[in-house]
Amino acid sequence: QEQLVESGGGLVPAGESLRLSCSASGSGFSLNNMAWYRQAPGKEREMVATITIGGTTNYADSVKGRFTISRDNAEKTVSLQMNSLKPEDTAVYYCRAAAAMAWLDRPNFGSWGQGTQVTVSS
C-alpha cells in the first residue's frame, strides 16, 4: 500500500482559493487510481474528485467547475486546486489511492492519508 501525506489546508475567506497536495511513497503510485475525499462535521465522507491511472477525471457535482484534480507520476503527487471556495467546502480532506476504481468507495481497500483541514469562512 502507498503511504499518503496531505498538505496545504488552512483557513480562507469565501471566494478565495487553496491548493492541496498529496505525496505518496512506495513504487506503485502510477498503478493506482487517486482521489480526494472530504468529511464535514456530522456528515458522511464523500468523494470530491478522482483521477484514474490513465488520467481521466471525475468530480462531485458540488465542486464541478471549481475544483481540479491532477497527478504527477514522476513526482508521485496528486493535487487538488480549489477555487471559488464556499463555506460548504469546510471539511477534512483526505487523499486516497486504490488499484481499482471500484475499490475507492470501499474504506478498507487501498490507502488513505491522514487528512488536512480546510476551513472556509463566510
N, C-alpha and C positions, 0 to 999 in steps of 0.2 A: 504494500500500500504506500501511496505517496504521503509524505508529511507536508502539510499546508500551513502557511503562516500569512495572515492578512495584515494589512497596514493601510493607513490613510483616512480612517474615520475621524470624526470630530463634530464640532458644533458650528452650524452655519445658518444664516438667515434664509428664509424662504426666498426662492428665486435664484439663488446662487448655486455654485457647483462644487462637487467633490470628485476626486478620482481615487478609487480603491485599488489596491494591488494585492496579489496573492503570489507568494513564492513557494515553489514546490521542490522537494528533494526527491532523490531516487532516480532511477533510469527509465521509468515508464511514463513520463509526463506526456509525450507525444502520442501514446497509445490510450490515453484517457479522454473521455468527454469531460468538459469542465462546466461549472455552473456557479452562479451566485444565488444564494437563498437569503431570506431575511425573516426575522421573527420580532414582531412588536409585542409589547407587554400585554398579556392576556389573550394573545392571538396565536393561531397555529403557524408553524413555519411554512413559508410559501416560496415557490420558485420565482425568481426575479428575471434571470436571463440564463441561457445555455449557449454553449458553443461546442460543436461536435469535433471529433478527431479531424474531420475534413474541413472544418471552418464554418459550417453552417450555423447561423444564429437564430435564436428564438427568444421572445420576450413576453412577460406578463402584460396583459392589456393595460394595467395601471401605470406601467413605465414606458410603454412603446412610444417611440418618438423622442423620449427624453434621455434614456439610458443607452449606452453602447458597451457591449462586451467584446473583448479582444484577447488574443493569446499570442505569445511569442515562444515558440517551441525551443528555439535556441537558448533563450534565457530561462525557460521553464517558469514562465509567469503568465498569469491571467489578470486582466484589469477590468474595472467597471467604471466608465465615465458616467457620472450622474449630473445632468444639467436640469435647470428649472426645478430645483428641489422644492418639495411641498412638505408641510408638517406631517402629512400622512406617510411620508417616506421614513419617518423616525423608526428605527429598529436596530437590532444587532444583525449585521450582515456576515454571512458565512460563505467561505469558499468551499467548493465541492468538486470531487473527482470520482469518476466511475468508468470502468472499461466498457460498459454497455449503457446506452441511453435509458433503457428500461429500468436500470438499477438506480437512477438518480433519485427517484422518489421512494426508494427503499432504504430507510435510515441506517440499517446495519450493514449495508453493502458500500464498498468504496471508502473514500476518505473525506473527513471534514476538517476544516480549520477551526481555530478556537473562537473566532468571531471578532468583529470590530464594531464599536458603537457609532452609529450615525444619528445625530440629533439635529432636527431642522426646526428652528424657532419661527413663530408666527410673525 
